[in-house]
Amino acid sequence: MNLLILPALVLPVGWIATLIMERDLRRVRARNFVTATAGAALGGGWIAPLVGAPTIGEYGLAFEGALVSLLTALAALSLLALVRRAIRGRAVARKIKAA
């Protein structure tokens, strides 16, 4: 995997995943974009070969590698949203209990 080509291919996949997961496109956050990009890099670099797809930088932007990267980026964003919701729920429960 070429380290110069990987960011050029992972950034658009991370951006697309961020656009898919956001309800309001005016509220796209850098945290979500960074998480999606990291998830896409993880999926395209390490997980794609495990499922038999070419890595995202090996043959350019191969469909199978891009699909695995997109699914991994969406999973990372979903996990981040789940963690944020759990933390927010605990904070609300503490406020209710304190009142």
C-alpha positions as CSV (number, residue, x, y, z in Angstrom):
1,M,0.0,0.0,0.0
2,N,1.5,3.3,-1.1
3,L,1.5,5.8,1.7
4,L,1.2,8.7,-0.7
5,I,-1.8,7.3,-2.5
6,L,-3.7,6.1,0.5
7,P,-4.7,9.5,1.9
8,A,-5.8,10.6,-1.6
9,L,-8.1,7.6,-1.8
10,V,-9.3,7.4,1.8
11,L,-10.3,11.1,2.2
12,P,-13.1,10.9,-0.3
13,V,-14.4,7.7,1.1
14,G,-14.4,9.2,4.6
15,W,-16.2,12.3,3.3
16,I,-18.9,10.2,1.7
17,A,-19.3,8.2,4.9
18,T,-19.7,11.4,6.9
19,L,-22.3,12.7,4.4
20,I,-24.2,9.5,4.6
21,M,-24.3,9.5,8.4
22,E,-25.1,13.2,9.0
23,R,-28.7,14.3,9.1
24,D,-27.9,18.0,8.6
25,L,-25.2,18.6,6.1
26,R,-24.5,22.1,7.6
27,R,-23.5,20.4,10.8
28,V,-20.7,18.2,9.5
29,R,-18.1,18.0,12.2
30,A,-14.4,17.6,11.9
31,R,-14.5,14.9,14.6
32,N,-16.8,12.8,12.4
33,F,-14.7,13.3,9.3
34,V,-11.5,12.3,11.1
35,T,-13.3,9.2,12.5
36,A,-14.7,8.2,9.1
37,T,-11.3,8.7,7.5
38,A,-9.5,6.6,10.1
39,G,-12.2,3.9,9.7
40,A,-11.8,4.0,5.9
41,A,-8.0,3.7,6.2
42,L,-8.3,0.8,8.7
43,G,-10.9,-1.0,6.5
44,G,-9.0,-0.3,3.2
45,G,-5.6,-1.2,4.6
46,W,-6.2,-4.1,7.0
47,I,-9.7,-5.4,6.8
48,A,-10.0,-5.6,3.0
49,P,-7.4,-8.3,2.6
50,L,-9.1,-10.4,5.3
51,V,-12.3,-10.5,3.3
52,G,-10.5,-11.1,0.0
53,A,-10.7,-7.6,-1.4
54,P,-7.7,-5.7,-2.7
55,T,-6.4,-3.0,-0.4
56,I,-7.6,0.5,-1.2
57,G,-4.2,1.7,-2.5
58,E,-3.0,-1.5,-4.2
59,Y,-4.8,-1.1,-7.5
60,G,-6.0,2.5,-7.1
61,L,-9.6,2.7,-6.0
62,A,-10.9,-0.8,-6.6
63,F,-14.7,-1.2,-6.0
64,E,-14.3,-4.0,-3.5
65,G,-11.7,-2.2,-1.5
66,A,-13.7,1.1,-1.6
67,L,-16.8,-0.8,-0.4
68,V,-15.0,-2.4,2.5
69,S,-13.5,1.1,3.4
70,L,-16.9,2.7,3.2
71,L,-18.6,0.0,5.4
72,T,-15.7,0.3,7.9
73,A,-16.0,4.1,8.0
74,L,-19.8,3.8,8.5
75,A,-19.2,1.3,11.3
76,A,-16.6,3.7,13.0
77,L,-19.1,6.6,12.8
78,S,-21.9,4.4,14.2
79,L,-19.7,3.3,17.1
80,L,-18.7,6.9,17.8
81,A,-22.3,8.0,17.8
82,L,-23.2,5.1,20.2
83,V,-20.4,6.1,22.6
84,R,-21.4,9.7,22.5
85,R,-25.1,8.8,23.2
86,A,-24.1,6.6,26.1
87,I,-21.9,9.3,27.6
88,R,-24.7,11.9,27.1
89,G,-27.2,9.5,28.7
90,R,-25.1,9.1,31.8
91,A,-24.7,12.9,32.2
92,V,-28.4,13.4,32.0
93,A,-29.0,10.6,34.5
94,R,-26.6,12.2,36.9
95,K,-28.3,15.6,36.6
96,I,-31.7,14.0,37.2
97,K,-30.4,12.1,40.2
98,A,-28.8,15.2,41.7
99,A,-32.0,17.3,41.3
